[in-house]
Amino acid sequence: MKITTAQPTPLTEPTGTRRRFEIDGVKPASEKLLEKKLRETVKKLGGLAIKFFVLSFTGFPDRIVLMPGGQIWFVELKSTGKKPSPRQEIVIAQLRKLGFTVYVIDTQELLREFLNAIQK
């Protein structure tokens, strides 16, 4: 795995801010940014990306994506390089065992791949 420091630009990184890193040439993305792009794009495609809270069942994926035709996916969003917790891994495995498709997305490229897949 190659980690490099992204070069600062005057418009995006004023003096004194934290340096951004690239991992294998992939610019990092925050969970918040990925979630916003997911929500907005799914809406444009005619679907819903519902934030799902289950108080009595921890580790559930962040979003349920519902698309026309009764299509459903579960999506766990993470900041670039972050992994699901052990509890989230258990829940993801349970959902997959039940036949559901679960995506774990931590880069804009993976988000694009997901969005392309749900349009087919």
N, CA, C and O atoms as CSV, one atom per row, in Angstrom:
chain,resi,resn,atom,element,x,y,z
A,1,MET,N,N,0.853,-1.161,0.000
A,1,MET,CA,C,0.000,0.000,0.000
A,1,MET,C,C,0.902,1.227,0.000
A,1,MET,O,O,1.792,1.347,0.842
A,2,LYS,N,N,0.675,2.136,-0.939
A,2,LYS,CA,C,1.483,3.331,-1.051
A,2,LYS,C,C,0.709,4.520,-0.499
A,2,LYS,O,O,-0.396,4.808,-0.958
A,3,ILE,N,N,1.285,5.217,0.490
A,3,ILE,CA,C,0.651,6.392,1.066
A,3,ILE,C,C,1.506,7.599,0.718
A,3,ILE,O,O,2.700,7.631,1.014
A,4,THR,N,N,0.887,8.594,0.088
A,4,THR,CA,C,1.605,9.816,-0.271
A,4,THR,C,C,0.857,11.020,0.273
A,4,THR,O,O,-0.347,10.965,0.523
A,5,THR,N,N,1.593,12.105,0.450
A,5,THR,CA,C,0.964,13.338,0.905
A,5,THR,C,C,0.427,14.084,-0.300
A,5,THR,O,O,1.160,14.315,-1.261
A,6,ALA,N,N,-0.836,14.463,-0.263
A,6,ALA,CA,C,-1.414,15.256,-1.346
A,6,ALA,C,C,-0.803,16.651,-1.305
A,6,ALA,O,O,-0.562,17.199,-0.230
A,7,GLN,N,N,-0.558,17.212,-2.460
A,7,GLN,CA,C,0.028,18.537,-2.529
A,7,GLN,C,C,-1.018,19.591,-2.171
A,7,GLN,O,O,-2.140,19.536,-2.673
A,8,PRO,N,N,-0.664,20.558,-1.304
A,8,PRO,CA,C,-1.611,21.597,-0.952
A,8,PRO,C,C,-1.837,22.548,-2.114
A,8,PRO,O,O,-0.936,22.790,-2.917
A,9,THR,N,N,-3.038,23.080,-2.194
A,9,THR,CA,C,-3.335,24.117,-3.178
A,9,THR,C,C,-3.868,25.319,-2.422
A,9,THR,O,O,-4.497,25.158,-1.376
A,10,PRO,N,N,-3.630,26.522,-2.927
A,10,PRO,CA,C,-4.073,27.713,-2.206
A,10,PRO,C,C,-5.576,27.746,-1.951
A,10,PRO,O,O,-6.015,28.280,-0.932
A,11,LEU,N,N,-6.364,27.189,-2.853
A,11,LEU,CA,C,-7.816,27.263,-2.699
A,11,LEU,C,C,-8.374,26.222,-1.746
A,11,LEU,O,O,-9.401,26.448,-1.104
A,12,THR,N,N,-7.702,25.083,-1.651
A,12,THR,CA,C,-8.276,23.999,-0.854
A,12,THR,C,C,-7.594,23.769,0.474
A,12,THR,O,O,-8.163,23.116,1.349
A,13,GLU,N,N,-6.389,24.287,0.651
A,13,GLU,CA,C,-5.673,23.984,1.883
A,13,GLU,C,C,-4.860,25.200,2.350
A,13,GLU,O,O,-3.689,25.341,1.999
A,14,PRO,N,N,-5.484,26.064,3.134
A,14,PRO,CA,C,-4.756,27.217,3.637
A,14,PRO,C,C,-3.619,26.791,4.563
A,14,PRO,O,O,-3.636,25.688,5.110
A,15,THR,N,N,-2.658,27.649,4.729
A,15,THR,CA,C,-1.527,27.379,5.606
A,15,THR,C,C,-2.018,27.034,7.008
A,15,THR,O,O,-2.932,27.671,7.532
A,16,GLY,N,N,-1.399,26.018,7.608
A,16,GLY,CA,C,-1.736,25.645,8.973
A,16,GLY,C,C,-2.799,24.576,9.087
A,16,GLY,O,O,-3.099,24.145,10.200
A,17,THR,N,N,-3.390,24.122,7.979
A,17,THR,CA,C,-4.405,23.072,8.069
A,17,THR,C,C,-3.734,21.711,7.982
A,17,THR,O,O,-2.580,21.599,7.567
A,18,ARG,N,N,-4.473,20.677,8.378
A,18,ARG,CA,C,-3.938,19.316,8.311
A,18,ARG,C,C,-3.701,18.915,6.868
A,18,ARG,O,O,-4.478,19.276,5.984
A,19,ARG,N,N,-2.640,18.175,6.627
A,19,ARG,CA,C,-2.345,17.684,5.285
A,19,ARG,C,C,-3.276,16.519,4.979
A,19,ARG,O,O,-3.591,15.717,5.859
A,20,ARG,N,N,-3.707,16.431,3.749
A,20,ARG,CA,C,-4.503,15.300,3.296
A,20,ARG,C,C,-3.560,14.240,2.761
A,20,ARG,O,O,-2.493,14.570,2.242
A,21,PHE,N,N,-3.928,12.984,2.876
A,21,PHE,CA,C,-3.100,11.905,2.373
A,21,PHE,C,C,-3.860,11.147,1.299
A,21,PHE,O,O,-5.087,11.057,1.325
A,22,GLU,N,N,-3.115,10.613,0.370
A,22,GLU,CA,C,-3.680,9.732,-0.638
A,22,GLU,C,C,-3.177,8.328,-0.345
A,22,GLU,O,O,-1.998,8.136,-0.048
A,23,ILE,N,N,-4.060,7.356,-0.428
A,23,ILE,CA,C,-3.691,5.961,-0.236
A,23,ILE,C,C,-3.833,5.280,-1.582
A,23,ILE,O,O,-4.934,5.182,-2.125
A,24,ASP,N,N,-2.713,4.806,-2.121
A,24,ASP,CA,C,-2.684,4.187,-3.445
A,24,ASP,C,C,-3.348,5.082,-4.490
A,24,ASP,O,O,-4.066,4.593,-5.362
A,25,GLY,N,N,-3.109,6.387,-4.402
A,25,GLY,CA,C,-3.630,7.332,-5.385
A,25,GLY,C,C,-5.093,7.698,-5.199
A,25,GLY,O,O,-5.646,8.408,-6.039
A,26,VAL,N,N,-5.743,7.242,-4.133
A,26,VAL,CA,C,-7.154,7.535,-3.885
A,26,VAL,C,C,-7.247,8.679,-2.888
A,26,VAL,O,O,-6.730,8.581,-1.775
A,27,LYS,N,N,-7.907,9.764,-3.286
A,27,LYS,CA,C,-8.093,10.879,-2.370
A,27,LYS,C,C,-9.117,10.495,-1.312
A,27,LYS,O,O,-10.134,9.876,-1.626
A,28,PRO,N,N,-8.855,10.855,-0.071
A,28,PRO,CA,C,-9.780,10.474,0.992
A,28,PRO,C,C,-11.110,11.205,0.901
A,28,PRO,O,O,-11.189,12.331,0.408
A,29,ALA,N,N,-12.146,10.544,1.384
A,29,ALA,CA,C,-13.479,11.135,1.429
A,29,ALA,C,C,-14.053,10.885,2.816
A,29,ALA,O,O,-13.888,9.804,3.381
A,30,SER,N,N,-14.721,11.883,3.353
A,30,SER,CA,C,-15.343,11.707,4.663
A,30,SER,C,C,-16.652,10.937,4.515
A,30,SER,O,O,-17.268,10.918,3.449
A,31,GLU,N,N,-17.051,10.314,5.597
A,31,GLU,CA,C,-18.336,9.600,5.602
A,31,GLU,C,C,-19.470,10.570,5.284
A,31,GLU,O,O,-20.404,10.230,4.559
A,32,LYS,N,N,-19.379,11.763,5.827
A,32,LYS,CA,C,-20.417,12.782,5.607
A,32,LYS,C,C,-20.541,13.129,4.121
A,32,LYS,O,O,-21.653,13.234,3.604
A,33,LEU,N,N,-19.410,13.308,3.431
A,33,LEU,CA,C,-19.427,13.629,2.007
A,33,LEU,C,C,-20.021,12.479,1.205
A,33,LEU,O,O,-20.863,12.704,0.336
A,34,LEU,N,N,-19.593,11.251,1.484
A,34,LEU,CA,C,-20.116,10.094,0.771
A,34,LEU,C,C,-21.615,9.948,0.991
A,34,LEU,O,O,-22.358,9.634,0.061
A,35,GLU,N,N,-22.058,10.176,2.226
A,35,GLU,CA,C,-23.483,10.051,2.543
A,35,GLU,C,C,-24.304,11.092,1.781
A,35,GLU,O,O,-25.376,10.785,1.260
A,36,LYS,N,N,-23.799,12.306,1.720
A,36,LYS,CA,C,-24.506,13.374,1.000
A,36,LYS,C,C,-24.617,13.047,-0.493
A,36,LYS,O,O,-25.686,13.194,-1.086
A,37,LYS,N,N,-23.516,12.605,-1.092
A,37,LYS,CA,C,-23.536,12.267,-2.518
A,37,LYS,C,C,-24.458,11.082,-2.792
A,37,LYS,O,O,-25.173,11.069,-3.794
A,38,LEU,N,N,-24.444,10.089,-1.904
A,38,LEU,CA,C,-25.334,8.938,-2.051
A,38,LEU,C,C,-26.786,9.396,-2.019
A,38,LEU,O,O,-27.565,9.078,-2.917
A,39,ARG,N,N,-27.139,10.139,-0.988
A,39,ARG,CA,C,-28.515,10.598,-0.801
A,39,ARG,C,C,-29.002,11.411,-2.007
A,39,ARG,O,O,-30.091,11.170,-2.527
A,40,GLU,N,N,-28.188,12.370,-2.442
A,40,GLU,CA,C,-28.593,13.254,-3.538
A,40,GLU,C,C,-28.718,12.500,-4.862
A,40,GLU,O,O,-29.660,12.730,-5.619
A,41,THR,N,N,-27.775,11.603,-5.144
A,41,THR,CA,C,-27.808,10.882,-6.420
A,41,THR,C,C,-28.956,9.887,-6.467
A,41,THR,O,O,-29.638,9.772,-7.485
A,42,VAL,N,N,-29.173,9.173,-5.379
A,42,VAL,CA,C,-30.286,8.215,-5.348
A,42,VAL,C,C,-31.611,8.953,-5.545
A,42,VAL,O,O,-32.495,8.458,-6.244
A,43,LYS,N,N,-31.753,10.112,-4.945
A,43,LYS,CA,C,-32.971,10.910,-5.113
A,43,LYS,C,C,-33.166,11.301,-6.576
A,43,LYS,O,O,-34.278,11.216,-7.098
A,44,LYS,N,N,-32.080,11.732,-7.248
A,44,LYS,CA,C,-32.152,12.095,-8.666
A,44,LYS,C,C,-32.554,10.911,-9.534
A,44,LYS,O,O,-33.177,11.081,-10.583
A,45,LEU,N,N,-32.192,9.701,-9.087
A,45,LEU,CA,C,-32.526,8.489,-9.828
A,45,LEU,C,C,-33.928,7.979,-9.510
A,45,LEU,O,O,-34.347,6.948,-10.036
A,46,GLY,N,N,-34.653,8.694,-8.652
A,46,GLY,CA,C,-36.024,8.313,-8.331
A,46,GLY,C,C,-36.166,7.395,-7.140
A,46,GLY,O,O,-37.228,6.807,-6.935
A,47,GLY,N,N,-35.120,7.263,-6.355
A,47,GLY,CA,C,-35.171,6.371,-5.207
A,47,GLY,C,C,-35.054,7.104,-3.888
A,47,GLY,O,O,-35.097,8.333,-3.833
A,48,LEU,N,N,-34.905,6.330,-2.830
A,48,LEU,CA,C,-34.744,6.859,-1.479
A,48,LEU,C,C,-33.512,6.228,-0.844
A,48,LEU,O,O,-33.262,5.033,-1.001
A,49,ALA,N,N,-32.743,7.047,-0.125
A,49,ALA,CA,C,-31.604,6.545,0.660
A,49,ALA,C,C,-31.907,6.932,2.099
A,49,ALA,O,O,-31.552,8.019,2.555
A,50,ILE,N,N,-32.558,6.039,2.794
A,50,ILE,CA,C,-33.098,6.326,4.121
A,50,ILE,C,C,-32.056,6.054,5.201
A,50,ILE,O,O,-31.459,4.979,5.256
A,51,LYS,N,N,-31.852,7.049,6.055
A,51,LYS,CA,C,-30.983,6.867,7.230
A,51,LYS,C,C,-31.763,5.985,8.195
A,51,LYS,O,O,-32.920,6.267,8.508
A,52,PHE,N,N,-31.131,4.926,8.659
A,52,PHE,CA,C,-31.861,3.936,9.441
A,52,PHE,C,C,-31.248,3.802,10.824
A,52,PHE,O,O,-30.071,3.466,10.959
A,53,PHE,N,N,-32.038,4.063,11.838
A,53,PHE,CA,C,-31.606,3.902,13.228
A,53,PHE,C,C,-32.400,2.774,13.857
A,53,PHE,O,O,-33.631,2.774,13.823
A,54,VAL,N,N,-31.700,1.824,14.424
A,54,VAL,CA,C,-32.355,0.731,15.135
A,54,VAL,C,C,-31.795,0.764,16.553
A,54,VAL,O,O,-30.673,0.320,16.795
A,55,LEU,N,N,-32.571,1.285,17.472
A,55,LEU,CA,C,-32.083,1.450,18.843
A,55,LEU,C,C,-31.775,0.133,19.542
A,55,LEU,O,O,-30.853,0.049,20.354
A,56,SER,N,N,-32.546,-0.879,19.224
A,56,SER,CA,C,-32.371,-2.149,19.938
A,56,SER,C,C,-31.518,-3.159,19.172
A,56,SER,O,O,-31.396,-4.312,19.584
A,57,PHE,N,N,-30.930,-2.724,18.056
A,57,PHE,CA,C,-30.146,-3.648,17.224
A,57,PHE,C,C,-28.931,-2.894,16.696
A,57,PHE,O,O,-29.021,-2.219,15.670
A,58,THR,N,N,-27.807,-2.999,17.378
A,58,THR,CA,C,-26.618,-2.240,17.006
A,58,THR,C,C,-25.916,-2.839,15.792
A,58,THR,O,O,-26.058,-4.025,15.496
A,59,GLY,N,N,-25.162,-2.000,15.101
A,59,GLY,CA,C,-24.347,-2.458,13.985
A,59,GLY,C,C,-25.037,-2.472,12.646
A,59,GLY,O,O,-24.469,-2.940,11.659
A,60,PHE,N,N,-26.270,-1.961,12.592
A,60,PHE,CA,C,-27.023,-1.972,11.342
A,60,PHE,C,C,-26.423,-0.966,10.361
A,60,PHE,O,O,-25.963,0.091,10.793
A,61,PRO,N,N,-26.411,-1.259,9.039
A,61,PRO,CA,C,-25.852,-0.321,8.054
A,61,PRO,C,C,-26.502,1.066,8.117
A,61,PRO,O,O,-27.651,1.214,8.535
A,62,ASP,N,N,-25.737,2.073,7.693
A,62,ASP,CA,C,-26.166,3.472,7.765
A,62,ASP,C,C,-27.430,3.782,6.965
A,62,ASP,O,O,-28.317,4.485,7.450
A,63,ARG,N,N,-27.510,3.265,5.756
A,63,ARG,CA,C,-28.597,3.623,4.843
A,63,ARG,C,C,-29.234,2.392,4.224
A,63,ARG,O,O,-28.581,1.378,3.978
A,64,ILE,N,N,-30.530,2.516,3.979
A,64,ILE,CA,C,-31.256,1.541,3.174
A,64,ILE,C,C,-31.609,2.274,1.887
A,64,ILE,O,O,-32.269,3.313,1.918
A,65,VAL,N,N,-31.171,1.733,0.760
A,65,VAL,CA,C,-31.443,2.358,-0.534
A,65,VAL,C,C,-32.579,1.595,-1.199
A,65,VAL,O,O,-32.493,0.391,-1.440
A,66,LEU,N,N,-33.644,2.331,-1.485
A,66,LEU,CA,C,-34.834,1.769,-2.121
A,66,LEU,C,C,-34.976,2.390,-3.506
A,66,LEU,O,O,-34.966,3.612,-3.653
A,67,MET,N,N,-35.109,1.536,-4.519
A,67,MET,CA,C,-35.237,2.018,-5.897
A,67,MET,C,C,-36.504,1.454,-6.529
A,67,MET,O,O,-37.038,0.439,-6.081
A,68,PRO,N,N,-36.978,2.130,-7.580
A,68,PRO,CA,C,-38.182,1.635,-8.266
A,68,PRO,C,C,-38.048,0.161,-8.629
A,68,PRO,O,O,-36.953,-0.332,-8.899
A,69,GLY,N,N,-39.159,-0.514,-8.631
A,69,GLY,CA,C,-39.176,-1.936,-8.952
A,69,GLY,C,C,-38.938,-2.827,-7.747
A,69,GLY,O,O,-38.699,-4.026,-7.892
A,70,GLY,N,N,-39.002,-2.237,-6.542
A,70,GLY,CA,C,-38.849,-3.030,-5.335
A,70,GLY,C,C,-37.412,-3.433,-5.026
A,70,GLY,O,O,-37.187,-4.391,-4.286
A,71,GLN,N,N,-36.446,-2.722,-5.575
A,71,GLN,CA,C,-35.042,-3.032,-5.314
A,71,GLN,C,C,-34.609,-2.424,-3.981
A,71,GLN,O,O,-35.003,-1.309,-3.637
A,72,ILE,N,N,-33.788,-3.176,-3.232
A,72,ILE,CA,C,-33.333,-2.717,-1.924
A,72,ILE,C,C,-31.879,-3.127,-1.705
A,72,ILE,O,O,-31.474,-4.248,-2.014
A,73,TRP,N,N,-31.108,-2.188,-1.164
A,73,TRP,CA,C,-29.721,-2.441,-0.791
A,73,TRP,C,C,-29.458,-1.816,0.558
A,73,TRP,O,O,-30.079,-0.819,0.928
A,74,PHE,N,N,-28.538,-2.404,1.286
A,74,PHE,CA,C,-28.074,-1.826,2.542
A,74,PHE,C,C,-26.674,-1.263,2.278
A,74,PHE,O,O,-25.849,-1.899,1.622
A,75,VAL,N,N,-26.425,-0.060,2.802
A,75,VAL,CA,C,-25.141,0.601,2.551
A,75,VAL,C,C,-24.532,1.082,3.863
A,75,VAL,O,O,-25.154,1.830,4.618
A,76,GLU,N,N,-23.307,0.640,4.118
A,76,GLU,CA,C,-22.529,1.128,5.253
A,76,GLU,C,C,-21.463,2.053,4.688
A,76,GLU,O,O,-20.640,1.636,3.874
A,77,LEU,N,N,-21.478,3.307,5.118
A,77,LEU,CA,C,-20.530,4.309,4.646
A,77,LEU,C,C,-19.455,4.538,5.695
A,77,LEU,O,O,-19.737,4.609,6.892
A,78,LYS,N,N,-18.221,4.654,5.226
A,78,LYS,CA,C,-17.076,4.879,6.104
A,78,LYS,C,C,-16.172,5.926,5.471
A,78,LYS,O,O,-16.117,6.053,4.248
A,79,SER,N,N,-15.465,6.678,6.312
A,79,SER,CA,C,-14.424,7.554,5.792
A,79,SER,C,C,-13.360,6.680,5.145
A,79,SER,O,O,-13.171,5.529,5.538
A,80,THR,N,N,-12.666,7.228,4.153
A,80,THR,CA,C,-11.661,6.464,3.421
A,80,THR,C,C,-10.665,5.795,4.371
A,80,THR,O,O,-10.079,6.431,5.247
A,81,GLY,N,N,-10.499,4.494,4.161
A,81,GLY,CA,C,-9.554,3.721,4.959
A,81,GLY,C,C,-10.135,3.134,6.228
A,81,GLY,O,O,-9.500,2.284,6.854
A,82,LYS,N,N,-11.324,3.560,6.627
A,82,LYS,CA,C,-11.956,3.020,7.840
A,82,LYS,C,C,-12.686,1.722,7.490
A,82,LYS,O,O,-13.157,1.542,6.367
A,83,LYS,N,N,-12.767,0.847,8.449
A,83,LYS,CA,C,-13.424,-0.450,8.260
A,83,LYS,C,C,-14.612,-0.572,9.203
A,83,LYS,O,O,-14.647,0.096,10.237
A,84,PRO,N,N,-15.584,-1.412,8.866
A,84,PRO,CA,C,-16.692,-1.660,9.790
A,84,PRO,C,C,-16.182,-2.252,11.104
A,84,PRO,O,O,-15.180,-2.967,11.137
A,85,SER,N,N,-16.893,-1.938,12.177
A,85,SER,CA,C,-16.546,-2.493,13.490
A,85,SER,C,C,-16.848,-3.995,13.481
A,85,SER,O,O,-17.562,-4.476,12.601
A,86,PRO,N,N,-16.313,-4.731,14.447
A,86,PRO,CA,C,-16.630,-6.161,14.519
A,86,PRO,C,C,-18.143,-6.416,14.581
A,86,PRO,O,O,-18.636,-7.348,13.945
A,87,ARG,N,N,-18.872,-5.608,15.332
A,87,ARG,CA,C,-20.336,-5.777,15.409
A,87,ARG,C,C,-20.984,-5.523,14.049
A,87,ARG,O,O,-21.883,-6.258,13.642
A,88,GLN,N,N,-20.530,-4.486,13.349
A,88,GLN,CA,C,-21.074,-4.214,12.017
A,88,GLN,C,C,-20.784,-5.358,11.062
A,88,GLN,O,O,-21.630,-5.701,10.236
A,89,GLU,N,N,-19.598,-5.956,11.160
A,89,GLU,CA,C,-19.258,-7.103,10.307
A,89,GLU,C,C,-20.217,-8.270,10.552
A,89,GLU,O,O,-20.623,-8.949,9.609
A,90,ILE,N,N,-20.575,-8.500,11.803
A,90,ILE,CA,C,-21.524,-9.568,12.142
A,90,ILE,C,C,-22.884,-9.296,11.513
A,90,ILE,O,O,-23.487,-10.185,10.911
A,91,VAL,N,N,-23.364,-8.061,11.655
A,91,VAL,CA,C,-24.681,-7.712,11.104
A,91,VAL,C,C,-24.663,-7.788,9.576
A,91,VAL,O,O,-25.613,-8.281,8.969
A,92,ILE,N,N,-23.595,-7.307,8.959
A,92,ILE,CA,C,-23.472,-7.383,7.499
A,92,ILE,C,C,-23.516,-8.841,7.049
A,92,ILE,O,O,-24.187,-9.163,6.068
A,93,ALA,N,N,-22.816,-9.715,7.748
A,93,ALA,CA,C,-22.830,-11.146,7.420
A,93,ALA,C,C,-24.233,-11.730,7.576
A,93,ALA,O,O,-24.665,-12.533,6.749
A,94,GLN,N,N,-24.950,-11.330,8.635
A,94,GLN,CA,C,-26.322,-11.826,8.840
A,94,GLN,C,C,-27.237,-11.385,7.698
A,94,GLN,O,O,-28.025,-12.180,7.185
A,95,LEU,N,N,-27.132,-10.124,7.305
A,95,LEU,CA,C,-27.969,-9.616,6.203
A,95,LEU,C,C,-27.658,-10.347,4.903
A,95,LEU,O,O,-28.567,-10.714,4.158
A,96,ARG,N,N,-26.386,-10.555,4.635
A,96,ARG,CA,C,-25.994,-11.272,3.415
A,96,ARG,C,C,-26.479,-12.717,3.446
A,96,ARG,O,O,-26.892,-13.253,2.418
A,97,LYS,N,N,-26.431,-13.348,4.606
A,97,LYS,CA,C,-26.918,-14.729,4.750
A,97,LYS,C,C,-28.419,-14.805,4.457
A,97,LYS,O,O,-28.914,-15.814,3.956
A,98,LEU,N,N,-29.132,-13.722,4.776
A,98,LEU,CA,C,-30.571,-13.657,4.486
A,98,LEU,C,C,-30.858,-13.338,3.016
A,98,LEU,O,O,-32.015,-13.314,2.596
A,99,GLY,N,N,-29.803,-13.093,2.241
A,99,GLY,CA,C,-29.970,-12.850,0.817
A,99,GLY,C,C,-29.951,-11.390,0.402
A,99,GLY,O,O,-30.183,-11.084,-0.768
A,100,PHE,N,N,-29.681,-10.478,1.331
A,100,PHE,CA,C,-29.639,-9.057,1.004
A,100,PHE,C,C,-28.244,-8.674,0.510
A,100,PHE,O,O,-27.241,-9.282,0.883
A,101,THR,N,N,-28.214,-7.660,-0.331
A,101,THR,CA,C,-26.946,-7.121,-0.804
A,101,THR,C,C,-26.548,-5.970,0.105
A,101,THR,O,O,-27.326,-5.042,0.327
A,102,VAL,N,N,-25.328,-6.039,0.627
A,102,VAL,CA,C,-24.813,-5.002,1.516
A,102,VAL,C,C,-23.513,-4.472,0.917
A,102,VAL,O,O,-22.599,-5.236,0.608
A,103,TYR,N,N,-23.447,-3.168,0.762
A,103,TYR,CA,C,-22.236,-2.518,0.269
A,103,TYR,C,C,-21.565,-1.775,1.414
A,103,TYR,O,O,-22.232,-1.140,2.231
A,104,VAL,N,N,-20.247,-1.860,1.467
A,104,VAL,CA,C,-19.447,-1.034,2.373
A,104,VAL,C,C,-18.665,-0.097,1.465
A,104,VAL,O,O,-17.854,-0.542,0.652
A,105,ILE,N,N,-18.912,1.198,1.606
A,105,ILE,CA,C,-18.342,2.203,0.707
A,105,ILE,C,C,-17.487,3.159,1.512
A,105,ILE,O,O,-17.947,3.776,2.474
A,106,ASP,N,N,-16.199,3.275,1.090
A,106,ASP,CA,C,-15.309,4.210,1.784
A,106,ASP,C,C,-14.540,5.130,0.834
A,106,ASP,O,O,-13.669,5.884,1.268
A,107,THR,N,N,-14.862,5.070,-0.463
A,107,THR,CA,C,-14.234,5.973,-1.427
A,107,THR,C,C,-15.280,6.455,-2.427
A,107,THR,O,O,-16.335,5.843,-2.589
A,108,GLN,N,N,-14.969,7.554,-3.086
A,108,GLN,CA,C,-15.882,8.058,-4.112
A,108,GLN,C,C,-15.965,7.096,-5.289
A,108,GLN,O,O,-17.008,7.001,-5.936
A,109,GLU,N,N,-14.877,6.378,-5.575
A,109,GLU,CA,C,-14.886,5.396,-6.651
A,109,GLU,C,C,-15.855,4.247,-6.332
A,109,GLU,O,O,-16.628,3.836,-7.198
A,110,LEU,N,N,-15.819,3.729,-5.101
A,110,LEU,CA,C,-16.772,2.680,-4.711
A,110,LEU,C,C,-18.204,3.200,-4.752
A,110,LEU,O,O,-19.122,2.462,-5.109
A,111,LEU,N,N,-18.398,4.463,-4.389
A,111,LEU,CA,C,-19.738,5.054,-4.461
A,111,LEU,C,C,-20.212,5.100,-5.909
A,111,LEU,O,O,-21.361,4.763,-6.195
A,112,ARG,N,N,-19.333,5.514,-6.830
A,112,ARG,CA,C,-19.697,5.540,-8.258
A,112,ARG,C,C,-20.057,4.146,-8.746
A,112,ARG,O,O,-21.031,3.972,-9.479
A,113,GLU,N,N,-19.267,3.147,-8.339
A,113,GLU,CA,C,-19.552,1.767,-8.747
A,113,GLU,C,C,-20.921,1.322,-8.245
A,113,GLU,O,O,-21.682,0.696,-8.983
A,114,PHE,N,N,-21.237,1.648,-6.984
A,114,PHE,CA,C,-22.545,1.297,-6.434
A,114,PHE,C,C,-23.662,1.973,-7.214
A,114,PHE,O,O,-24.638,1.328,-7.599
A,115,LEU,N,N,-23.516,3.277,-7.448
A,115,LEU,CA,C,-24.554,4.014,-8.160
A,115,LEU,C,C,-24.754,3.498,-9.576
A,115,LEU,O,O,-25.878,3.473,-10.076
A,116,ASN,N,N,-23.671,3.087,-10.223
A,116,ASN,CA,C,-23.790,2.483,-11.557
A,116,ASN,C,C,-24.516,1.137,-11.472
A,116,ASN,O,O,-25.342,0.818,-12.327
A,117,ALA,N,N,-24.207,0.362,-10.451
A,117,ALA,CA,C,-24.814,-0.972,-10.300
A,117,ALA,C,C,-26.316,-0.886,-10.064
A,117,ALA,O,O,-27.064,-1.721,-10.573
A,118,ILE,N,N,-26.772,0.105,-9.306
A,118,ILE,CA,C,-28.201,0.165,-9.002
A,118,ILE,C,C,-29.031,0.702,-10.160
A,118,ILE,O,O,-30.260,0.646,-10.125
A,119,GLN,N,N,-28.365,1.220,-11.182
A,119,GLN,CA,C,-29.093,1.730,-12.335
A,119,GLN,C,C,-29.332,0.642,-13.388
A,119,GLN,O,O,-30.035,0.875,-14.371
A,120,LYS,N,N,-28.752,-0.532,-13.184
A,120,LYS,CA,C,-28.875,-1.616,-14.181
A,120,LYS,C,C,-30.112,-2.420,-13.969
A,120,LYS,O,O,-30.368,-3.366,-14.714
